[in-house]
Amino acid sequence: MIKKTFNYVNMLFAVSLSIFSLNIIASSLNPNEYFPLIFVCLGFSNTLLGINLLNNHKKILSFCSFILAAFMFITVGSKIIFS
């Protein structure tokens, strides 16, 4: 049940991020305003992927996924703090 929930949430993030990115490209909006939202969605997706990999006993891949998610969250934090 939990694995299905993770897959549904991850799919939701992937689809919404794709639609949102295409909307930014199609319109003439400034992508710098939406930078934190895109990276937060990617960070949550990587976090969920890391949890899923950890449940499947793939510790090295899970660790790499968590490092990538942390990088995305730190990037968003620094963008918000320094702007």
Legacy VTK file of the C-alpha trace (Angstrom):
# vtk DataFile Version 3.0
C-alpha trace
ASCII
DATASET POLYDATA
POINTS 83 float
0.000 0.000 0.000
2.773 2.439 0.925
4.726 1.596 -2.234
1.675 2.366 -4.386
1.213 5.671 -2.560
4.850 6.617 -3.188
4.476 5.731 -6.858
1.279 7.792 -7.202
2.789 10.830 -5.496
5.972 10.557 -7.545
3.946 10.294 -10.751
1.886 13.311 -9.690
5.056 15.365 -9.143
6.482 14.269 -12.512
3.320 15.081 -14.474
2.665 18.399 -12.724
6.288 19.471 -13.122
6.218 18.639 -16.836
2.988 20.556 -17.412
4.217 23.485 -15.339
7.542 23.625 -17.205
5.824 23.540 -20.583
3.551 26.347 -19.426
6.567 28.475 -18.483
8.200 27.789 -21.856
5.021 28.563 -23.821
4.309 31.822 -22.040
6.698 34.707 -21.644
6.972 34.415 -17.863
10.224 34.938 -16.029
11.503 31.458 -15.067
13.486 32.884 -12.138
10.226 33.459 -10.268
9.307 29.766 -10.532
12.776 28.370 -9.869
12.113 27.476 -6.197
8.864 25.659 -6.972
10.459 23.542 -9.695
13.401 22.555 -7.509
11.154 21.790 -4.522
9.095 19.437 -6.703
12.273 17.769 -7.948
13.575 17.507 -4.377
10.377 15.853 -3.161
10.475 13.432 -6.095
14.076 12.492 -5.301
13.230 12.100 -1.622
10.368 9.744 -2.437
12.616 7.840 -4.830
15.236 7.525 -2.088
12.665 6.176 0.368
11.453 3.684 -2.225
15.019 2.542 -2.945
15.739 2.260 0.777
12.710 0.010 1.197
14.062 -2.194 -1.612
17.428 -2.496 0.224
19.411 -0.502 -2.344
21.304 1.612 0.128
23.908 3.168 -2.169
21.336 4.349 -4.721
19.126 5.585 -1.899
21.996 7.560 -0.398
22.759 9.155 -3.795
19.104 10.085 -4.224
19.008 11.706 -0.781
22.195 13.667 -1.547
20.660 14.947 -4.788
17.434 15.901 -2.993
19.416 17.724 -0.306
21.302 19.636 -3.009
18.016 20.748 -4.550
16.579 21.849 -1.205
19.800 23.727 -0.340
19.729 25.431 -3.751
16.159 26.592 -3.150
17.031 27.765 0.350
19.986 29.785 -0.866
17.884 31.306 -3.670
15.218 32.393 -1.167
17.693 33.667 1.435
19.901 35.654 -0.961
17.127 37.223 -3.016
LINES 1 84
83 0 1 2 3 4 5 6 7 8 9 10 11 12 13 14 15 16 17 18 19 20 21 22 23 24 25 26 27 28 29 30 31 32 33 34 35 36 37 38 39 40 41 42 43 44 45 46 47 48 49 50 51 52 53 54 55 56 57 58 59 60 61 62 63 64 65 66 67 68 69 70 71 72 73 74 75 76 77 78 79 80 81 82
